Amino acid sequence: MHRLTTPVDQLDREDLAEFCRAQGFAPIAEIRPRTRAATGGEVRSTRVVPRAGAPALEVTFSDGNGSAIAVFLGRRAIAGMTPGRKLAVAGTAALDGRMPLFYNPDYTFLE
């Protein structure tokens, strides 16, 4: 009955959160600045932003409960990095407002 009465976007978030737990990712909401973390989720958006005169690809990803940003300095694109793609990210976290930020993290596409 739960799946019939729950909005589709909430069901998608629950499924994504379960996928991330099964992969053993650290929950994004629990990541602290200046610590090494291995997390991941689904790419929500990508954009190119100039930083110090050079391009930087910002990839926003979500684990179903929280969001984080992976910043790839000096890059305009990464083949396969598209919304809806699942990935694992590992690196040292910084904080941008209230959202964790990873500069040039190690990443792996999943599925």
N, C-alpha and C positions, 0 to 999 in steps of 0.2 A: 504494500500500500504506500510505503514511503516514496518509492520511485515514481508512483503515479501522481502524487500530490506535491512533489517538490519541484521548484523551477529548474529548468534544464541547466542554467549557468551554475547553480549551486551543486547539482549532480556532477557536472564537469569538474568543479573545484574539489569535491570529495574524491572523485576518481583519481585526479592528479595528486592529491595529498596522499592517497593510499599507494600510488605508484612510487612516489618519492620515499615514503617510509620503507617500502619493500626493497628499494635500491640502497637503503642505509644512509641517505643524505641527512646532514644536519639541518634541522628546521631553520629556515631563513630568519624567522622571528627571534631565534635564540642566538644568532651570530653576534659576537661582540667585536668592536673595533680593535685593530692591532693584534688580532689573533689569526692563526692559520685555520682555514675551514675548508671542508669538502662538502659541497652542496650541489644542488641542481634543480631542474624543473623544466618548464616549457617556455620557449621564447615567446614573448608577448609583442615586442616591437624592436626595431633596429633603426638607428638614425646616425648620421654623420654630423659631428659637432667639432668646430675648430677649437683646439686647445693649444695655446702658446704658438699660434701661427701654423700648426700642423693639423692634419685631419685626425680625428679619433672616432672610431666606431663604438657607439654605445648600444649595448644589447640589454634590454630589460627582460628578465625572466621571473617566473613565479613557480612556487611549489604548491600552490593551492591555498595557502594560508598567508603568505607574505611574498614580497617582491624584492629583488636585488638587481643591481646593474653591473655588468661586466664591461669594462672600458678597454678597448684595444687601441693603444696609441700608435699613430702613424699608419693606420689602416682605414681604407674606405669601404671595404667589403671583405667578407669571408665566405667562400663558396659553401653553400648549404645552410648558412645561418639565416633562416627564414622563420617568420612567425608560425607557431604550431610545432616546431621541431623540439624534441626533448634533448637535453644535454646535461652533462656533469661538469661542474666547475670546481677548481681547487686553487686557492691562493690566500694571500693575506688580505683581510677585510679592512676597509676604511669606512667612514661614515659620511654620507651626504644627506644632511638633514636627519631624517630618521630611517633612511634606506641604506643597507649595506652596499658597498661599492668595492669591486675587485679590479685592480689595474693589471692588465696583461696576464690574466689567469691561465692556468692550464685548463684545457677543455676537451671533452670527448662527446661526440654525438651518440645518442642512444637509439635503439630500435632499428 
